[in-house]
Amino acid sequence: MGSLGAILKHPDDFYPLLKLKMAAKNAEKHIPALPHWGFCYSMLHKVSRSFSLVIQQLGTELRDAICIFYLVLRALDTVEDDTSIPTDVKVPILIAFHKHVYDREWHFPCGTKEYKVPMDQFHHVSTAFLELGKSYQDVIEDIAKRMGAGMAKFICKEVETVDDYDEYCHYVAGLVGLGHSKLFDASGFEDLAPDNLSNSMGLFLQKTNIIRDYLEDINEIPKSRMFWPRQIWSKYVNKLEDLKYEEDSVKAVQCLNDMVTNALIHMDDCLKYMSALRDPAIFRFCAIPQIMAIGTLALCYNNIEVFRGVVKMRRGLTAKVVDRTRTMADVYRAFFDFSCMMKSKVDRNDPNAEKTLNRLEAVQKTCKESGLLNKRKSYVNGSKPYYNSTMVVLLMIVMAIILAYFSKRTN
């Protein structure tokens, strides 16, 4: 849960944090009994706790398909990310990966920490995949084939232009958006969304991650991972790694703002995609990550800390997003709030200030025209909380007792 200091500063985070903690405990208790499915859901929880919580609300059939879809693509990503694998070994594995999902004997040791385990024991993922309906299998195989080929292409190719950047993000994330749309369609709960909107859903998330993870990627051992396009960063520095040095701080922030402004172009497509969804569970599954993305971009914008450490939303705000996101009114409210937050940070002397403001004002206009803004509380400018610090401490003690009680009962 969030730190005591953060909760004292934002006491209205307490209840959403408590609900999130209890939801995580509940998800752990409902891991399937069959060994291969138990392994898959346990791994999902370890490699992405937030994602594992969001998919729990989906119906069993679709939830299982998306769980395996995620783990297959996560395995592909692990191969791509492992900079210790020689190129002549890595490329053939990426290209043929879609075939390995049918092979219960296949595995490939690579990756580190929790990401290594699914690669060592991939037979569990393959076994679960083979139990899915054929329509789901076809989608997963197709997306894995296209993604593997795209990743292989960019192992041997630098991200030079903005077009390259969009193409790379399409392969590693836009295809995830297309896959989700096809899985939703196969389930019968949604109509198939247009490819361009599905692609933008993935690009908005991926570009946010690439921006946020600059320092981790540039410091990767034994070899840096460089996804920021040269066409953007070369306007500010001679080498991409120069952005992390203090003497280039002004140029680094300008480059960062340029990258964020590029990501903002996908917001309108994302809002169109989400507004067309009918199923409440699928809507929440799609909307929560998008709100997290624009919230993260708002924190990263004009923030030198991106080049010094980790910038992310506080856990309490994340809990609020998970708790509150139910309808498009919540999405419009969040996009409006975070775009206002970003707008307040724009420096008029920034080289991209006008372009940034135009994109932020365009999404604010869309949110206002929805007529739904006044139906939801603000995410970032909430009313003054009525809790005092003593009450929060007492509530935390009560929560600890409740959690200890439930833990004892489940053991």
C-alpha positions as CSV (number, residue, x, y, z in Angstrom):
1,M,0.0,0.0,0.0
2,G,1.1,3.7,-0.2
3,S,3.6,5.1,2.3
4,L,2.3,6.7,5.5
5,G,3.7,10.1,4.4
6,A,1.9,9.9,1.1
7,I,-1.4,9.0,2.8
8,L,-1.0,11.8,5.4
9,K,-0.5,14.2,2.5
10,H,-3.4,12.7,0.5
11,P,-5.7,11.2,3.1
12,D,-8.5,10.7,0.5
13,D,-6.2,8.1,-1.1
14,F,-6.8,5.8,1.9
15,Y,-10.1,4.1,1.0
16,P,-9.2,3.4,-2.7
17,L,-5.8,2.0,-1.5
18,L,-7.6,-0.3,0.9
19,K,-10.0,-1.5,-1.8
20,L,-7.1,-2.1,-4.1
21,K,-5.2,-4.1,-1.5
22,M,-8.3,-6.2,-0.8
23,A,-8.9,-6.8,-4.5
24,A,-5.3,-8.0,-4.9
25,K,-5.8,-10.4,-2.0
26,N,-9.0,-11.6,-3.5
27,A,-7.3,-12.2,-6.9
28,E,-4.6,-14.3,-5.3
29,K,-7.3,-16.5,-3.7
30,H,-9.0,-17.1,-7.1
31,I,-5.9,-18.5,-9.0
32,P,-7.2,-21.6,-10.9
33,A,-6.4,-25.0,-9.4
34,L,-5.1,-26.6,-12.7
35,P,-1.3,-26.4,-12.7
36,H,-0.8,-24.8,-16.1
37,W,-3.6,-22.2,-15.5
38,G,-2.4,-21.6,-11.9
39,F,1.1,-21.0,-13.3
40,C,-0.2,-18.6,-15.9
41,Y,-2.2,-16.5,-13.5
42,S,0.5,-16.5,-10.9
43,M,3.0,-15.3,-13.4
44,L,0.6,-12.6,-14.7
45,H,0.3,-11.4,-11.1
46,K,4.1,-11.3,-10.7
47,V,5.0,-9.6,-14.0
48,S,2.1,-7.1,-14.0
49,R,0.1,-6.7,-10.8
50,S,-2.0,-3.9,-12.1
51,F,-2.9,-5.7,-15.3
52,S,-3.7,-8.9,-13.4
53,L,-6.2,-6.9,-11.3
54,V,-7.9,-5.3,-14.3
55,I,-8.5,-8.5,-16.2
56,Q,-10.1,-10.3,-13.2
57,Q,-13.5,-8.6,-13.9
58,L,-13.6,-10.1,-17.4
59,G,-15.7,-13.2,-18.1
60,T,-13.7,-16.5,-17.7
61,E,-13.4,-17.3,-21.4
62,L,-12.2,-13.9,-22.5
63,R,-10.1,-13.5,-19.4
64,D,-8.2,-16.7,-20.1
65,A,-7.6,-15.7,-23.7
66,I,-6.2,-12.3,-22.7
67,C,-4.1,-13.8,-20.0
68,I,-2.4,-16.1,-22.5
69,F,-2.2,-13.3,-25.1
70,Y,-0.4,-11.2,-22.6
71,L,2.0,-13.9,-21.5
72,V,2.9,-14.9,-25.1
73,L,3.6,-11.3,-26.0
74,R,5.5,-10.8,-22.7
75,A,7.7,-13.8,-23.6
76,L,8.4,-12.2,-27.0
77,D,9.2,-9.0,-25.3
78,T,11.6,-10.8,-22.9
79,V,13.5,-12.2,-25.9
80,E,13.7,-8.8,-27.5
81,D,14.7,-7.0,-24.3
82,D,17.6,-9.4,-23.5
83,T,20.6,-7.6,-24.8
84,S,22.9,-10.5,-24.0
85,I,21.4,-12.7,-26.7
86,P,23.4,-12.5,-30.0
87,T,21.5,-11.0,-32.9
88,D,22.0,-14.2,-35.0
89,V,20.3,-16.2,-32.3
90,K,17.6,-13.7,-31.3
91,V,16.2,-12.8,-34.8
92,P,15.2,-16.4,-35.8
93,I,13.5,-17.0,-32.4
94,L,11.5,-13.8,-32.8
95,I,10.4,-14.7,-36.4
96,A,9.4,-18.3,-35.4
97,F,7.9,-17.5,-32.0
98,H,4.3,-17.8,-33.2
99,K,5.0,-21.5,-33.9
100,H,6.4,-22.2,-30.5
101,V,3.1,-21.6,-28.8
102,Y,1.8,-24.9,-30.2
103,D,4.8,-26.8,-28.9
104,R,4.5,-28.1,-25.3
105,E,8.2,-29.0,-25.2
106,W,9.6,-25.6,-26.3
107,H,11.4,-23.2,-23.9
108,F,14.2,-20.7,-24.2
109,P,16.1,-19.6,-21.1
110,C,16.5,-15.8,-21.1
111,G,15.5,-12.7,-19.2
112,T,16.0,-11.9,-15.6
113,K,14.1,-12.1,-12.3
114,E,10.4,-12.8,-12.6
115,Y,10.6,-12.5,-16.5
116,K,12.9,-15.5,-16.6
117,V,10.5,-18.0,-15.1
118,P,7.9,-18.1,-17.9
119,M,10.7,-18.6,-20.4
120,D,12.0,-21.6,-18.5
121,Q,8.6,-23.1,-18.0
122,F,6.9,-22.0,-21.3
123,H,5.2,-25.4,-21.5
124,H,2.6,-24.2,-19.0
125,V,1.7,-21.2,-21.3
126,S,1.6,-23.5,-24.4
127,T,-0.6,-26.0,-22.6
128,A,-3.1,-23.3,-21.6
129,F,-3.0,-21.8,-25.1
130,L,-3.9,-25.2,-26.6
131,E,-7.1,-25.2,-24.5
132,L,-8.4,-21.9,-25.8
133,G,-11.0,-21.8,-28.5
134,K,-9.7,-21.7,-32.1
135,S,-10.8,-18.2,-32.7
136,Y,-8.7,-17.0,-29.8
137,Q,-5.8,-19.1,-30.8
138,D,-5.9,-17.7,-34.4
139,V,-5.7,-14.1,-33.1
140,I,-2.9,-14.8,-30.7
141,E,-0.8,-16.7,-33.4
142,D,-1.4,-13.9,-35.9
143,I,-0.4,-11.1,-33.6
144,A,2.6,-13.0,-32.3
145,K,3.8,-13.7,-35.9
146,R,3.5,-10.0,-36.9
147,M,5.0,-8.7,-33.7
148,G,8.0,-11.1,-33.9
149,A,8.7,-10.1,-37.5
150,G,8.5,-6.4,-36.5
151,M,10.8,-6.8,-33.5
152,A,13.3,-8.8,-35.7
153,K,13.3,-5.9,-38.2
154,F,14.2,-3.4,-35.5
155,I,16.9,-5.5,-34.0
156,C,18.8,-4.8,-37.2
157,K,17.5,-1.2,-37.7
158,E,17.8,2.0,-35.6
159,V,14.8,4.2,-34.8
160,E,15.9,7.1,-37.0
161,T,12.7,9.0,-38.0
162,V,9.4,9.7,-36.4
163,D,7.9,7.3,-39.0
164,D,10.3,4.6,-37.7
165,Y,9.2,5.4,-34.2
166,D,5.6,4.9,-35.1
167,E,6.3,1.7,-37.0
168,Y,8.3,0.3,-34.1
169,C,5.5,1.2,-31.6
170,H,3.0,-0.4,-34.0
171,Y,4.9,-3.7,-33.9
172,V,5.4,-3.8,-30.1
173,A,2.1,-2.2,-28.9
174,G,-0.2,-1.2,-31.8
175,L,-0.6,-4.9,-32.6
176,V,-1.5,-5.5,-29.0
177,G,-4.4,-3.0,-29.5
178,L,-5.4,-4.8,-32.7
179,G,-5.2,-8.1,-30.9
180,H,-7.4,-7.0,-28.0
181,S,-10.0,-5.7,-30.5
182,K,-10.0,-9.0,-32.3
183,L,-10.3,-11.0,-29.0
184,F,-13.2,-8.8,-27.9
185,D,-14.9,-9.4,-31.3
186,A,-14.3,-13.2,-31.0
187,S,-15.9,-13.2,-27.6
188,G,-19.1,-11.7,-29.0
189,F,-19.1,-8.8,-26.5
190,E,-17.9,-6.1,-28.9
191,D,-17.9,-5.3,-32.6
192,L,-14.5,-5.1,-34.3
193,A,-13.0,-1.7,-33.8
194,P,-11.3,0.2,-36.7
195,D,-7.6,-0.8,-37.0
196,N,-6.4,2.9,-36.8
197,L,-8.1,3.4,-33.4
198,S,-6.9,0.1,-32.0
199,N,-3.4,1.0,-33.1
200,S,-3.6,4.3,-31.4
201,M,-4.6,2.7,-28.1
202,G,-1.4,0.7,-28.2
203,L,0.8,3.6,-29.4
204,F,-0.4,6.0,-26.6
205,L,0.6,3.4,-23.9
206,Q,3.9,2.4,-25.6
207,K,5.1,6.0,-26.2
208,T,4.3,6.8,-22.5
209,N,6.5,3.8,-21.4
210,I,9.3,4.8,-23.7
211,I,9.4,8.3,-22.4
212,R,9.1,7.3,-18.8
213,D,11.8,4.5,-19.1
214,Y,14.5,6.6,-20.8
215,L,17.0,6.2,-18.0
216,E,16.4,2.5,-17.4
217,D,16.8,1.8,-21.2
218,I,19.9,4.0,-21.8
219,N,21.6,2.4,-18.8
220,E,20.8,-1.2,-19.9
221,I,23.7,-3.6,-19.5
222,P,25.5,-4.9,-21.6
223,K,24.0,-2.6,-24.3
224,S,21.8,0.4,-24.2
225,R,18.3,0.2,-25.6
226,M,17.4,3.3,-27.6
227,F,13.9,3.9,-28.8
228,W,13.7,7.7,-28.9
229,P,13.8,8.7,-32.6
230,R,17.0,10.4,-33.8
231,Q,14.8,12.9,-35.7
232,I,13.6,14.3,-32.4
233,W,16.6,14.0,-30.0
234,S,19.2,15.1,-32.6
235,K,17.6,18.6,-32.5
236,Y,18.8,18.9,-28.9
237,V,22.0,16.8,-28.3
238,N,24.7,15.0,-30.3
239,K,24.1,11.6,-28.7
240,L,21.0,10.2,-27.0
241,E,22.8,9.4,-23.8
242,D,23.8,13.1,-23.4
243,L,20.3,13.8,-22.2
244,K,21.1,12.2,-18.8
245,Y,24.0,14.6,-18.1
246,E,23.4,17.6,-15.9
247,E,25.1,20.0,-18.3
248,D,22.5,19.2,-20.9
249,S,19.5,19.6,-18.6
250,V,17.8,22.4,-20.4
251,K,18.0,20.6,-23.8
252,A,17.0,17.4,-22.2
253,V,13.7,18.9,-20.9
254,Q,13.0,20.4,-24.3
255,C,13.6,17.1,-26.0
256,L,11.4,15.4,-23.4
257,N,8.6,17.9,-24.0
258,D,8.9,17.2,-27.8
259,M,8.5,13.5,-27.1
260,V,5.4,14.0,-24.9
261,T,3.9,16.3,-27.5
262,N,4.4,13.6,-30.1
263,A,2.5,11.1,-27.9
264,L,-0.4,13.5,-27.4
265,I,-1.5,13.1,-31.0
266,H,-3.1,9.7,-30.2
267,M,-5.5,11.0,-27.5
268,D,-8.4,11.7,-29.8
269,D,-8.3,8.2,-31.3
270,C,-8.2,6.7,-27.8
271,L,-11.3,8.6,-26.7
272,K,-13.1,7.5,-29.9
273,Y,-12.2,3.9,-29.3
274,M,-13.3,3.9,-25.7
275,S,-16.6,5.7,-26.3
276,A,-17.7,2.9,-28.7
277,L,-17.2,0.1,-26.2
278,R,-20.4,-1.5,-24.8
279,D,-19.4,-4.1,-22.3
280,P,-18.6,-2.5,-18.8
281,A,-15.8,-5.0,-18.0
282,I,-14.1,-4.5,-21.3
283,F,-14.5,-0.8,-21.0
284,R,-12.7,-0.7,-17.6
285,F,-10.0,-3.1,-18.9
286,C,-9.3,-0.6,-21.7
287,A,-9.9,2.7,-19.9
288,I,-7.8,2.3,-16.8
289,P,-4.4,1.9,-18.6
290,Q,-5.2,4.9,-20.8
291,I,-5.9,7.1,-17.8
292,M,-2.7,5.9,-16.2
293,A,-0.9,6.8,-19.4
294,I,-2.1,10.4,-19.6
295,G,-1.5,10.8,-15.9
296,T,2.1,9.6,-16.3
297,L,2.7,11.9,-19.3
298,A,1.4,14.8,-17.2
299,L,4.0,14.0,-14.5
300,C,6.8,13.5,-17.0
301,Y,6.2,16.7,-19.0
302,N,8.8,19.4,-18.3
303,N,10.3,17.2,-15.5
304,I,14.0,16.8,-15.4
305,E,13.5,13.8,-13.0
306,V,12.8,11.6,-16.0
307,F,16.6,11.8,-16.6
308,R,17.5,11.2,-12.9
309,G,15.3,8.4,-11.7
310,V,11.8,6.9,-11.9
311,V,8.7,9.2,-12.5
312,K,5.4,7.5,-11.9
313,M,2.0,8.2,-10.4
314,R,1.7,7.8,-6.7
315,R,0.1,4.5,-5.6
316,G,-2.9,6.3,-4.1
317,L,-3.7,8.1,-7.3
318,T,-3.4,4.8,-9.2
319,A,-5.9,3.3,-6.7
320,K,-8.3,6.2,-7.3
321,V,-8.2,5.6,-11.0
322,V,-8.9,1.9,-10.6
323,D,-11.7,2.6,-8.2
324,R,-13.4,5.4,-10.0
325,T,-13.1,4.4,-13.7
326,R,-16.6,3.1,-14.6
327,T,-17.9,5.1,-17.5
328,M,-16.8,7.5,-20.3
329,A,-17.7,10.4,-17.9
330,D,-14.7,9.2,-15.8
331,V,-12.5,9.0,-18.8
332,Y,-13.4,12.5,-20.0
333,R,-12.8,13.8,-16.5
334,A,-9.4,12.2,-16.2
335,F,-8.2,13.3,-19.6
336,F,-9.4,16.8,-18.9
337,D,-7.8,17.0,-15.5
338,F,-4.4,15.6,-16.6
339,S,-4.4,17.8,-19.7
340,C,-5.0,20.8,-17.5
341,M,-2.2,19.7,-15.2
342,M,0.1,19.4,-18.3
343,K,-1.0,22.7,-19.7
344,S,-0.1,24.5,-16.4
345,K,3.5,23.3,-16.8
346,V,4.0,24.5,-20.4
347,D,6.9,27.0,-20.7
348,R,6.0,29.6,-23.4
349,N,9.7,29.6,-24.3
350,D,9.7,25.8,-25.0
351,P,10.3,25.2,-28.8
352,N,7.2,23.1,-29.0
353,A,5.0,25.1,-26.6
354,E,2.4,26.1,-29.3
355,K,2.1,22.6,-30.7
356,T,1.8,21.2,-27.1
357,L,-0.9,23.7,-26.2
358,N,-2.9,23.1,-29.4
359,R,-3.0,19.4,-28.7
360,L,-4.0,19.8,-25.1
361,E,-6.6,22.4,-25.9
362,A,-8.1,20.1,-28.6
363,V,-8.6,17.2,-26.1
364,Q,-10.0,19.6,-23.5
365,K,-12.5,20.8,-26.1
366,T,-13.5,17.2,-26.8
367,C,-14.0,16.5,-23.1
368,K,-16.1,19.6,-22.6
369,E,-18.2,18.9,-25.6
370,S,-19.1,15.5,-24.2
371,G,-21.3,17.3,-21.6
372,L,-20.1,14.8,-19.0
373,L,-17.4,16.7,-17.1
374,N,-19.5,17.9,-14.3
375,K,-20.8,14.4,-13.5
376,R,-17.5,13.2,-11.9
377,K,-15.1,14.4,-9.3
378,S,-11.7,15.7,-10.3
379,Y,-8.8,13.2,-10.2
380,V,-6.1,15.8,-9.4
381,N,-8.0,18.7,-7.8
382,G,-10.3,16.9,-5.4
383,S,-12.3,18.7,-2.7
384,K,-10.4,19.2,0.6
385,P,-10.4,15.9,2.5
386,Y,-12.2,15.8,5.8
387,Y,-9.8,13.3,7.4
388,N,-7.1,14.4,9.8
389,S,-3.8,12.7,10.3
390,T,-4.9,11.0,13.5
391,M,-8.0,9.5,11.8
392,V,-5.8,8.2,9.0
393,V,-3.4,6.5,11.4
394,L,-6.3,4.9,13.2
395,L,-7.8,3.7,9.9
396,M,-4.4,2.2,8.9
397,I,-4.3,0.3,12.2
398,V,-7.8,-1.0,11.6
399,M,-6.8,-2.0,8.0
400,A,-3.8,-3.8,9.3
401,I,-5.9,-5.8,11.7
402,I,-8.4,-6.6,8.9
403,L,-5.7,-7.8,6.6
404,A,-4.1,-9.9,9.3
405,Y,-7.4,-11.5,10.0
406,F,-8.1,-12.4,6.4
407,S,-4.6,-13.6,5.9
408,K,-4.9,-15.9,8.9
409,R,-8.2,-17.3,7.5
410,T,-6.7,-18.1,4.1
411,N,-3.7,-19.9,5.5
